[in-house]
Amino acid sequence: MAERTTILRVKRQENPKSASYWEEFEIPYKANHNIVSMLMEIRRNPVTRQGKRTTPVVFDANCLEEVCGSCTMVINGRVRQACSQLAEGLRGTVTVEPMSKFPVVRDLWVDRSKMFDYLKKAHSWIPIDGTYDLGPGPRMNPEAQQLAYLFSRCMTCGCCLEACPQVNDHSKFMGAAIIGQVYLMGRHPTGAMHQEERLQALMGEGGIADCGNAQNCVEVCPKGIPLTTSIGDVGGQVSRKWLRDLFAR
Amino acid sequence: MPGHHIIVGGGLAGLTAAMKLAEEGEQVDLFSIVPVKRSHSVCAQGGINGAVNTKGEGDSPMIHFDDTIYGGDFLAHQPPVLGMCEAAPSIIYLFDRMGVMFNRTPEGLLDFRRFGGTKHHRTAFAGATTGQQLLYALDEQVRRHEAAGLVRKFEGWEMLGMVQDEAGDCRGVVAIDTRSLEMRAFPADTVMIATGGPGLIFGRSTQSLVNTGSAVSSCYQQGTTYANGEFIQVHPTAVPGEDKNRLISESIRGEGGRVWTYREGKPWYFLEEMYPAYGNLVPRDIATRAIHKVVFEMKLGVDGQPLVFLDVSHLDPVLLRQRVEGVLEIYEKFVGQDPTKVPMKIFPAMHYSMGGLWVDYSQQTNIPGLFAAGECEFQYHGANRLGANSLLSCVYGGDVGAKAMIAFAKAHKSDGLTRAHDLELTRHREEFDKIFKMDGKENAFAIWRELGELMTENVTVVRHNDKLKATDDKLLEYKDRWGKIGLNDKGRWANQEVLFVRHLWNMLELARPITLGALNRNESRGAHYKPEFPERDDENFMKTTLATWSSDGPRFGWEPVDVGLIKPRARRYDVEKSAAKPTEKAA
């Protein structure tokens, strides 16, 4: 009987401007392999399934525990972290592609800096007076903390943008992640004092009004963050602000 | 006029320093290989220590201080550790104010849990993703300063080396853009290294892929002293993997998790039996050695494998989800079993380096103007780090360092780009040209795997002098083989292989003070255990190992440990601390 292997069909691209192409690699099966450890096998012996020597596949990865968000890619058509995709659950040929909603740097490595720009645009921080010792922070209801905590696990991986039909070349929609963060900041007693400026950032172009309610975001979020809850809630906050602004004029 | 500073590394230590500097109106250039939000600090799970004493246990910074010194087997200089423990409650409050979603008590106060090596509930936590939450809070504050123009981020840039002026002061760095491979020299009044640990020297560890120790090794090769390299923490509970070993946090035991294996057909809770006073919450070095004994000497590993059980299946699953969800999820996703139903199978894995760049009490290295904070320096943990003290030492060190950097900058303004910067830039360009021409038969990633296996086998839990010597010989052999690497990728854009070849060299250089430091230290202390020398020897070895790079290998010196505050005593966890009396020999 032939040795069990996994075939990785990898979409490759030399640089942001060049055309993409596919290469296939055959990797001996090991029970605790995952996509990243298989890409590491390729680095040790960069030869395609057809026996052609090639360059090692370039990929972004760091923690390998699904908490840093780095190794997000599209595996068999579904966006997720590569480290937690175990070989065990895979059969036949596995396609591995870079995310399509972000510019490719090289091969599977994409540039997600726009997501960090959104965090800046939306003032996604608690504006403390200073880091000097001002004593304990505000008390919080433990139940409120448990809900907010779900959102604080967002690792800016970009799965929700990749899966969102509204995030595309014709739209500036910033996606669900930033809305989740605005929701989170508003749940903190100090953050709530400054929610207006964050809502303002979500009222313009690319803001919450561009959400098409496809609900793919919540479907693909690797951390199970209730992103539709935050879209609903922040949507309400934005509407109320719109009304307030209207009457304040 | 504000000072101008470079920080290399965007984890907890680097971001703390950046935030503190920016708050004082200083200019910061922040370099990080990965976007800072993806730094290895995200992997810290269990929590951060601070004697806030919300449980009516009479905890205090002095007890925290004593636990830390005792846990570190009296190898840490005591004054900075005291400073850290005193600052700890205010550091936790600061993170609370910055929006970290710490778990709460019913009264809405911060909740605290127990961790190893202490009898107090002293660890604040945000589920079991505390490092991630603290990092994100700092990331947000630094982004705020970035938006205000005080911080410039160079994400995707890697530091290649520092630049020293004629007097030997550090005056900037040379760095490379990992995408375009463009190299540039950057001037600054001061530089801080905050690049974390060197886990990848051990191949598969609990650390992230950026943790090669390369920046630290570059500094070491340029004359920065490396201290206590031999003190490597092997965490008792991790899930062995093909690409890395995944940490299962100590908080699991803090919440009531028990370690056991089968003996004569019945569960044997060996930590509870061997260490009745602390049970499953003995410090990491103790638990790791116990697991090694049970598995290798007593041959009682689960199913004959090098594995034992870590069990939470007797605890309330709802409460577990609220308090350690992140860890349970890692086990579920990577092993495919629900730990609330079946015991986890775990084994020790390289986790943390207590050793690192030597720094003074202001976080300055022996190179004036070059500072270090976080895991990459040696100062706070002695011979063994207590759980949940690492996040604390990162933040405290970053803060102390930032203050000293401001003072240094006032007295030593940079002259901008100088001839010294040009020379360093040229040196690094030539080095890369050489790597690009490498045309041999060896594969850099394959050598790395061998290095990891060698170091894990010989320079972790149990150390023998003959094997340490043989390991160093092997390291020299690997350095020869490094010269015979053939590059598979000659591309001039986003070439990860060419960068890794350089990292590999730096790992080989840094592996030597780690290995030879262990060879030199003929005693057992904290994480450093030699069966040939099973006792702690304060008379000969209560001192810091100092390694200096030379072309013929590391040169070693020693520095006495400042033990002026707590008199050294025998370290025991089978009995209460009060029963462990000061040693007769202690100074």
Interface residues (C-beta under 8 A of the other chain):
Chain A: E14 N15 K30 N32 H33 N34 V36 S37 M40 R43 R44 N45 P46 R53 T54 T55 P56 V58 A61 N62 C63 L64 E65 E66 V67 C68 G69 S70 C83 S84 L86 E88 V105 R106 W109 R112 S113 F116 L119 K120 H123 S124 W125 I126 P127 I128 G130 T131 D133 L134 G135 P136 G137 P138 R139 M140 N141 P142 Q145 Q146 A148 Y149 S152 R153 M155 T156 L184 M185 H188 T190 G191
Chain B: M19 K20 E23 V34 P35 K37 R38 S39 H40 V42 C43 S90 Y93 L94 D96 R97 M98 G99 V100 M101 F102 N103 R104 T105 P106 E107 G108 L109 L110 A126 G127 T129 Q132 Q133 Y136 A137 E140 Q141 R143 R144 E146 A147 E155 R179 S208 L209 V210 P240 G241 E242 D243 K244 R246 L247 Q322 G326 I330 K333 F334 G336 N443 F445 A446 R449 N488 D489 G491 W493 A494 N495 Q496 E497
